[in-house]
Amino acid sequence: MSENREIEAKVLLSQVNYQRIQQTFPLKARFRQQNFYFETPNKRLKQAKTSLRIRCYEDRGECTLKVPEQQQWQQRFHESRELNADLTLAEAHALLAAAKAGNTITFPGIVGQYLAAHYPDAPLKLVTWSKTDRSLLSGPDQVELTLDDTSYPDGYRDYELEIENHVPAVIAKVQAELTATFKLTITATNRNQSKIGRAFKHQRAL
């Protein structure tokens, strides 16, 4: 279990720029993950700017709740409080199977504790999913870059760069360098777009 403050720059990329960045920096790790997103029938999580997911890797799972930080350190980049509870892959699959069957499920650890305290009578439903091929790269100044190639239920596919660091000035410096090197265009429509928002936009009935 863990709880941490997440500060990151998120930029949607063209496939060409995704491939150029991929080929430029040393690869640290590459893996696939599946994300399964939950919501209440009246969208209480969205209204509270909160997201809930179960994520499955090849060998393990986890559930994550992202909630707004009450005292933000900055305003430029995406910032949230992230609560995580570890799952075995069998536990993750069992929870998802129960959710797909329409059964009420209980999330473990600090995720379940937060939900019980803030949404005690709100049924949580599995609503949509996405699949991501993720690459971790050693970027400028040894700052880790995350590149995501994500597909959605309706067949849509997008590419994203994430720069996460606990020092906002470091994020700004690396983002400026990448913007200049790869001639990135960053606008309100392609920056800080949440994965869950895109998954809901491209969802289909489960």
Secondary structure, DSSP 8 states (H G I E B T S, - for coil): -EEEEEEEEEEEE-HHHHHHHHHHS-EEEEEEEEEEEEE-TT-HHHHTT-EEEEEE-SS-EEEEEEE--SS-S-SSSEEEEEEEEEE-HHHHHHHHHHHHTT------HHHHHHHHHH-TT---EEEEEEEEEEEEEE-GGG-EEEEEEEE-TTS-EEEEEEEE-S-HHHHHHHHHHHHHHHT----TTTBS--HHHHHHHT----
